[in-house]
Amino acid sequence: MSRVIPFLLACICLFLIMLEGALANVLTRLTYIPENWQMVSHFMLIFTIYITVFFDRRNTYYSFLFAALFGLLVDILYTPIIGIYLFVYAASIYIIRNLMKWLHANLYVTVLVMIIGVFIADILAYFLYNIIQIHQMEWNVYLFQRLLPTISWNIIVGVVFYPLIKKLLKKWQYIKFQHKD
């Protein structure tokens, strides 16, 4: 079972990427959300943050590997430039991993690192797209119409699934690293 766990984590990441793409059109059509808001789902990033907090040990790098690998897949599937989300997700997870060396895993810390992770990823993507001149969105417009709705949406989803994912990852961590067959 312990050899299957990384494969299961990868399958969940792949499913979350597909879910992000499917929800992209649904979120724009919701009537109770202002038309000018752009909510971007970063479910795979949130899941890799959960892997960082509840599964990875100090000497394992599953979350970093998944962030880079599936960030590349997000680039291939959804973006015009290859490498933006590979870098953005990997950098975000790298910072979260270093933060988790000093923080203890609980709900409040997890929400805080989710906010930091989504903030870093979205800000880096914004600046990289601005440098490459893919889009010319003003900072104020970006902040109020994309960044804040994106962080809010992802935190709501992350908190709703927190108990389930925490329990699952803690169980898999025990099986992978401590359980002797």
C-alpha positions in Angstrom: 0.0 0.0 0.0 2.8 2.4 0.8 4.1 2.3 -2.8 0.6 3.2 -4.1 0.2 6.4 -2.1 2.3 8.7 -4.3 0.3 7.4 -7.3 -3.0 8.2 -5.5 -1.8 11.7 -4.6 -0.9 12.2 -8.2 -4.4 11.0 -9.4 -6.0 13.4 -6.9 -3.9 16.3 -8.3 -4.9 15.3 -11.9 -8.6 15.2 -10.9 -8.3 18.6 -9.3 -6.8 20.2 -12.4 -9.7 18.8 -14.4 -12.1 20.2 -11.9 -10.5 23.6 -12.1 -11.0 23.7 -15.8 -14.6 22.5 -15.5 -15.5 25.1 -12.8 -13.9 28.0 -14.7 -16.9 28.4 -16.9 -19.4 27.8 -14.1 -17.9 30.5 -11.9 -18.3 33.1 -14.5 -22.0 32.4 -15.0 -23.1 32.6 -11.3 -25.7 35.3 -11.0 -24.9 36.3 -7.4 -21.3 37.1 -8.2 -20.4 40.4 -9.8 -19.7 40.2 -13.5 -16.3 41.8 -13.3 -14.9 39.4 -10.7 -12.5 36.7 -11.9 -12.3 33.8 -9.5 -9.5 31.4 -10.4 -9.6 28.0 -8.8 -6.2 26.8 -7.4 -7.5 23.5 -6.0 -4.3 21.6 -7.0 -2.2 24.2 -5.3 -4.3 23.9 -2.2 -4.0 20.2 -2.2 -0.2 20.4 -2.5 -0.2 22.8 0.4 -2.2 20.2 2.3 0.4 17.6 1.3 3.2 19.9 2.6 1.4 20.4 5.9 0.1 17.0 6.6 2.0 14.4 4.5 5.5 15.5 3.7 8.3 15.0 6.2 11.5 17.1 6.4 13.3 14.8 4.0 10.6 14.1 1.4 9.6 16.4 -1.4 6.3 15.0 -2.7 4.5 18.4 -2.6 7.3 20.2 -4.4 7.4 17.5 -7.1 3.6 17.5 -7.6 3.6 21.3 -7.7 6.2 21.4 -10.4 4.8 18.5 -12.4 1.2 19.5 -12.3 2.1 23.2 -12.6 3.6 22.2 -16.0 0.4 20.4 -16.8 -1.7 23.5 -16.0 0.6 25.4 -18.3 0.1 22.9 -21.1 -3.7 22.7 -20.7 -4.8 26.2 -19.8 -2.1 28.9 -20.5 -0.4 30.3 -23.6 3.1 30.3 -22.0 4.7 27.1 -20.8 6.5 27.4 -17.5 4.6 30.1 -15.7 2.6 27.9 -13.3 5.4 25.4 -13.1 7.5 28.2 -11.5 4.7 29.8 -9.6 3.4 26.6 -7.9 6.9 25.3 -7.2 8.0 28.7 -5.7 4.8 28.9 -3.6 5.3 25.3 -2.2 9.0 26.0 -1.5 8.0 29.0 0.6 5.3 27.1 2.4 7.7 24.2 3.1 10.1 26.6 4.7 7.4 28.3 6.8 6.2 24.9 8.0 9.5 24.3 9.6 8.5 26.8 12.3 4.7 26.4 12.4 2.6 23.6 13.8 -0.1 22.0 11.6 -3.6 23.1 12.8 -6.6 24.7 11.2 -5.5 28.3 11.7 -2.0 27.7 10.4 -3.3 25.7 7.5 -5.7 28.6 6.5 -2.9 31.1 6.9 -0.5 29.1 4.7 -3.3 28.6 2.1 -3.8 32.4 2.0 0.0 32.9 1.7 0.3 30.2 -1.0 -2.6 31.4 -3.2 -1.5 35.0 -2.7 2.1 34.2 -3.8 1.0 32.1 -6.7 -1.5 34.6 -8.1 0.8 37.6 -7.5 3.7 35.9 -9.2 1.5 34.8 -12.2 0.2 38.4 -12.5 3.7 39.9 -12.5 5.1 37.3 -14.9 2.2 37.8 -17.3 2.7 41.6 -17.0 6.4 41.3 -17.7 5.8 39.1 -20.7 3.0 41.5 -21.7 0.3 38.8 -22.0 -2.2 41.1 -20.3 -2.2 44.8 -19.3 -4.4 44.7 -16.2 -4.0 47.6 -13.8 -2.9 46.8 -10.3 -6.1 48.2 -8.6 -8.3 46.3 -11.0 -6.3 43.1 -10.5 -6.4 43.5 -6.7 -10.1 44.0 -6.3 -11.5 42.1 -9.2 -9.2 39.0 -9.3 -6.9 38.6 -6.3 -9.3 39.1 -3.5 -12.1 37.0 -5.0 -9.6 34.3 -5.9 -8.2 34.1 -2.4 -11.7 34.1 -0.9 -13.0 31.4 -3.2 -10.0 29.1 -2.6 -10.0 29.6 1.1 -13.7 28.7 1.3 -13.1 25.5 -0.7 -10.0 24.7 1.3 -11.7 25.1 4.7 -14.7 23.1 3.6 -12.5 20.1 2.6 -10.0 20.5 5.5 -11.3 17.8 7.8 -11.5 15.1 5.0 -8.2 15.9 3.5 -6.4 16.2 6.8 -7.7 12.8 8.0 -6.8 11.1 4.6 -3.3 12.6 4.4 -2.5 11.8 8.1 -3.6 8.2 7.5 -1.5 7.9 4.3 1.5 9.5 6.0 1.3 6.9 8.7 1.0 4.1 6.2 3.8 5.5 4.0 6.4 6.4 6.6 5.7 4.7 9.9 3.7 1.5 9.3 5.9 -1.5 8.8 4.3 -4.2 6.6 
